[in-house]
């Protein structure tokens, strides 16, 4: 089962690039972030015509997450628990029904800049809620994953120029500590289970020739419960997508799980 996460930075701007990649990569499940579309404006037919069930949690012009699945989706839930007043569309989860059920949680974690400030306070509070949901998922002792744009650079080796990010909300000690607390609950960082060392990036800024210079960072992650980690067969970053026409500033990260 091939499962990918991809921050597409606007479904309307990136529809062609996204469908080209889908046709090539043929993932079973895709978790999309920053669709920047209300639910009724999402071009479902592009994906339904390719055999995907579609579930969205959209918001006009900002944020927004979606799940595409070639397997049936059940128990779709929208919004990260813990704050009924949070109107930002950053979380959607569902159970993918195959030979074994898999709970997939798709997230677009707040950026948090400028820090310090209210946006950073929101980021850290959101991560506390994420930790609580992550802990709940573990109690079920079933295959599950948290995937998406975490907007966290976990370690210096996850940036080509770590010194450039030390005062950024993506790499502040509090952000990294909050990410570690989630992983240390018992999750496996899928990429780090298979790839060590620097040079594995998922985001290159549009500015200052970052792609050309390979000035990237790793902020798109897939975290696996023990039951899902036991099924991990492969993990890859489709970095070449960044060099194509009208790309997102992120690229797909995907895993292969044994059915």
FENSUL-V900431 format. One record per backbone hydrogen bond with DSSP energy under -0.5 kcal/mol. CO is the residue of the C=O (numbers start at 1). NH is the residue of the N-H. If there is no record, write none. Layout:
# FENSUL-V900431
CO;NH
CO;NH
This chain:
# FENSUL-V900431
1;3
1;257
2;28
2;29
3;255
4;31
5;253
6;8
6;33
7;250
10;14
11;15
14;18
15;19
16;20
17;21
18;22
19;23
20;24
21;25
22;26
28;70
29;4
30;32
30;68
31;6
32;66
33;8
33;9
34;10
35;11
37;59
38;41
38;42
39;42
42;44
43;46
43;47
44;47
44;48
45;49
47;50
47;52
48;51
53;69
55;67
57;65
63;36
64;34
64;35
65;57
66;32
67;55
68;30
69;53
72;97
74;95
77;93
80;83
83;86
85;87
88;90
89;64
90;108
91;79
92;106
93;77
94;96
94;104
95;74
95;97
96;98
96;102
97;72
102;96
102;104
103;145
104;94
104;106
105;107
105;147
106;92
107;149
114;120
117;121
118;122
119;123
120;124
121;125
122;126
123;127
124;128
125;129
126;130
127;131
128;132
129;133
130;134
131;135
132;136
133;137
134;138
135;139
136;140
137;140
137;142
138;141
143;103
144;225
145;105
146;223
147;107
148;150
148;221
149;109
152;154
155;158
156;159
157;199
158;218
159;162
161;164
162;165
162;166
165;168
168;171
168;172
170;153
172;175
172;176
173;177
174;178
175;179
176;180
177;181
178;182
179;183
180;184
182;185
183;186
183;187
188;190
188;224
189;193
190;194
191;194
191;195
199;201
202;251
203;217
205;211
207;210
209;213
210;215
211;214
214;216
216;160
217;202
217;203
217;219
219;150
219;151
219;221
221;148
222;190
223;146
224;188
225;228
225;229
226;230
228;231
229;232
231;258
234;256
236;254
237;239
238;241
239;242
240;243
241;244
244;247
249;204
252;238
253;5
254;236
255;3
256;233
256;234
